[in-house]
Amino acid sequence: MNTFGKIYTITSFGESHGAGIGGVIDGMPAGIDVDMNFIQAELSRRRPGQSAITTGRNEADEVEILSGVFEGKTTGCPIGFIVRNTNQHSQDYENMRCLFRPSHADFTYQQKYGIRDHRGGGRSSARITISRCVAGAFAKLALRQLGITIQAYTSQVGNISIDRDYKKYDLSLAETNAVRCPDAEKAVEMENLIKEVKADGDTIGGTITCVIKGCPVGLGEPEFGKLHQSLGAAMLSINAVKGFEYGEGFNGLDMRGSEQNDLFNEGLGNGMKTNHSGGIQGGISNGEDIYFRVAFKPVATQLREQETIDLEGNPTLLKAKGRHDPCVLPRAVPVVEAMAAIVILDHYLIGKTTKL
């Protein structure tokens, strides 16, 4: 299960402290202009060491394209790529070799496989999301030709949140601060909270909102290929994600059907008066903006002492070393966008038999 997608697919490989992270993209349409500066910029949005509120691991995350691109265009063949690890501090994890970190993948990996890479979490590390960002960047290049844009942003950190209505904000402002929040005042509050949590050796979670614009009517397949089903699966596959909702989601539970139904504007194809459905009805896109929220838990690795057990089940204490994110949200924003782009391009290709 290291492959995601049906026609546009990404198969990833690598571990946090291995030689590198990479993957193979298949199903990419031929003839798409490949903007390497854009692809590298997408990786830079995800890379560690961006600010005082992210991990101090210093990686350039430079991607090397191995195949599938010729003279600046995609060829339609599999795109192989690799991002080499250059700044691993594996010795920081030596005290975790024989211990299980609470709420981490250590115990489950050990029980399932009988072996695990304790260095930085190995395959369970969020560093693996590099492959998703590369595949998402290529997908975005294809979606550009269709007029489809994807913008995610941090909408909540701990108990600090902004309005749920994304239309109240200039979403481009999300890239002007370290938290990636389009509300400048709230961004400062969020950043201060993350710094406070980090100083205490603790972590904190929150939510990311994502908006997809320009999506045509008709993406999604009934009965078991619904568009929101694919988006949900994509988001829930991201490290530390605990929840997914689209449209009004749980917020609409206190509304009546008469309040939540999206009424049509007069004339076929003229859209709807409201968009409580989040751009998807019956599992199929309806042409309105698609928007959804993703909940991220606090990072499991703590830089404070915690009770745990060793490989034999004996109680002991653990204080993690190394470089860790106190909050994953700022670096998870491009990952959410990447997975959304992969899903949208995949569903577009499922419904088409010709090239873009």
Long-range contacts (C-beta under 8 A, 24 or more apart in sequence): 4-132, 4-234, 4-237, 4-342, 5-342, 5-343, 5-346, 6-346, 6-350, 7-346, 7-349, 7-350, 8-139, 8-342, 8-345, 8-346, 8-349, 9-346, 10-131, 10-132, 10-134, 10-135, 10-342, 12-128, 12-131, 12-132, 13-131, 14-85, 14-123, 14-127, 14-128, 14-130, 14-131, 15-117, 15-119, 15-120, 15-122, 15-123, 15-125, 15-128, 16-85, 16-88, 16-117, 16-119, 16-120, 16-121, 16-122, 16-123, 16-125, 16-127, 16-128, 17-85, 17-88, 17-90, 17-93, 17-117, 17-119, 17-120, 17-122, 18-85, 18-117, 19-84, 19-85, 20-82, 20-83, 20-84, 20-85, 21-82, 21-83, 21-85, 21-127, 21-128, 21-130, 21-131, 22-80, 22-81, 22-82, 22-83, 22-131, 23-80, 23-81, 23-131, 23-134, 23-135, 24-78, 24-79, 24-80, 24-81, 25-68, 25-78, 25-79, 25-81, 25-134, 25-135, 25-138, 26-78, 26-79, 27-346, 27-349, 28-68, 28-74, 28-76, 28-79, 28-138, 28-142, 29-74, 29-76, 29-142, 29-349, 29-355, 29-356, 30-73, 30-74, 30-75, 30-76, 30-355, 31-73, 31-74, 31-76, 31-355, 31-356, 32-73, 32-74, 32-138, 32-141, 32-142, 32-145, 32-356, 33-72, 33-73, 33-141, 34-65, 34-69, 34-72, 34-73, 34-74, 34-138, 34-141, 35-141, 36-65, 38-137, 38-140, 38-141, 39-63, 39-134, 39-137, 39-138, 39-141, 42-133, 42-134, 42-136, 42-137, 42-140, 42-334, 42-338, 43-83, 43-130, 43-133, 43-134, 43-137, 45-133, 45-175, 45-331, 45-333, 45-334, 46-129, 46-130, 46-133, 46-331, 46-334, 46-335, 47-331, 48-323, 48-325, 48-331, 50-178, 50-330, 50-331, 51-178, 51-330, 52-178, 52-195, 53-178, 53-179, 53-191, 53-194, 53-195, 53-198, 53-326, 53-327, 53-330, 54-178, 54-325, 54-330, 54-331, 55-323, 55-324, 55-325, 56-323, 57-87, 57-89, 57-323, 58-87, 59-85, 59-86, 59-87, 60-86, 61-130, 63-134, 74-138, 79-138, 81-134, 83-130, 83-134, 85-127, 88-119, 88-120, 89-322, 89-323, 90-119, 90-120, 92-321, 92-322, 92-323, 93-118, 93-119, 93-120, 93-321, 93-322, 95-318, 95-319, 95-321, 96-318, 96-320, 98-310, 98-311, 99-308, 99-309, 99-310, 99-311, 99-316, 99-318, 100-308, 100-309, 100-310, 100-311, 101-300, 101-301, 101-306, 101-308, 101-318, 101-320, 102-300, 102-302, 102-306, 102-307, 102-308, 103-300, 104-300, 104-301, 110-311, 120-322, 121-301, 124-239, 125-239, 126-239, 126-240, 126-325, 126-328, 126-331, 126-332, 128-239, 129-238, 129-239, 129-332, 129-335, 129-338, 132-238, 132-335, 132-338, 132-339, 132-342, 133-334, 133-335, 133-338, 135-338, 135-342, 136-334, 136-335, 136-337, 136-338, 136-339, 136-340, 136-341, 136-342, 137-338, 137-341, 139-338, 139-341, 139-342, 139-344, 139-345, 140-337, 140-338, 140-341, 142-345, 142-356, 143-341, 143-344, 143-345, 143-348, 145-356, 146-214, 146-216, 146-348, 146-356, 147-214, 148-212, 148-213, 148-214, 148-215, 148-344, 149-212, 149-213, 149-214, 150-210, 150-211, 150-212, 150-213, 150-337, 150-340, 150-341, 150-344, 151-210, 151-211, 151-213, 151-337, 152-180, 152-208, 152-209, 152-210, 152-211, 152-333, 152-334, 152-336, 152-337, 152-340, 153-180, 153-181, 153-182, 153-208, 153-209, 153-210, 153-333, 154-179, 154-180, 154-181, 154-187, 154-190, 154-206, 154-207, 154-208, 154-329, 154-330, 154-333, 155-181, 155-206, 155-207, 155-208, 155-209, 155-293, 156-206, 156-207, 157-190, 157-193, 157-194, 157-204, 157-205, 157-206, 157-327, 157-329, 158-190, 158-193, 158-197, 158-204, 158-205, 158-206, 160-186, 160-189, 160-190, 160-193, 161-186, 161-206, 161-207, 162-186, 164-209, 164-251, 166-209, 166-211, 166-291, 171-211, 174-333, 178-330, 179-329, 179-330, 180-329, 180-330, 180-333, 194-326, 194-327, 195-326, 197-326, 197-327, 198-326, 200-304, 201-302, 201-303, 201-304, 202-298, 202-302, 202-303, 202-304, 202-326, 203-298, 203-299, 203-300, 203-301, 203-302, 203-324, 203-325, 203-326, 203-327, 204-298, 204-326, 204-327, 205-240, 205-242, 205-295, 205-296, 205-297, 205-298, 205-299, 205-327, 205-328, 205-329, 206-295, 206-296, 206-327, 206-329, 207-293, 207-294, 207-295, 207-296, 207-329, 208-293, 208-294, 208-296, 208-329, 208-332, 208-333, 208-336, 209-291, 209-292, 209-293, 209-294, 210-291, 210-292, 210-293, 210-294, 210-336, 210-337, 210-340, 211-289, 211-290, 211-291, 212-279, 212-289, 212-290, 212-291, 212-340, 212-344, 213-289, 215-279, 215-285, 215-287, 215-289, 215-290, 215-344, 216-285, 216-287, 216-348, 217-284, 217-285, 217-286, 217-287, 218-284, 218-285, 218-351, 219-284, 219-285, 219-344, 219-347, 219-348, 219-351, 220-280, 220-282, 220-283, 220-284, 220-285, 220-347, 221-283, 221-284, 221-347, 221-350, 221-351, 222-282, 222-283, 222-284, 223-283, 225-283, 225-350, 226-280, 226-282, 226-283, 226-284, 227-280, 227-283, 227-284, 227-285, 227-290, 227-343, 227-347, 228-278, 228-280, 228-283, 228-292, 229-283, 230-343, 230-346, 230-347, 231-290, 231-292, 231-340, 231-343, 234-339, 234-340, 234-342, 234-343, 235-292, 235-294, 235-336, 235-339, 237-339, 238-294, 238-332, 238-335, 238-336, 238-339, 239-328, 240-296, 240-297, 240-299, 240-300, 240-328, 240-332, 241-294, 241-295, 241-296, 241-297, 242-295, 242-296, 242-297, 243-293, 243-294, 243-295, 244-292, 244-293, 244-294, 244-295, 245-292, 245-293, 246-278, 246-279, 246-280, 246-290, 246-291, 246-292, 246-293, 247-275, 247-276, 247-277, 247-278, 247-279, 247-280, 247-291, 247-292, 248-276, 248-277, 248-278, 249-278, 249-292, 249-293, 252-276, 262-288, 294-336, 296-328, 296-329, 296-332, 298-327, 299-324, 299-325, 299-326, 299-327, 299-328
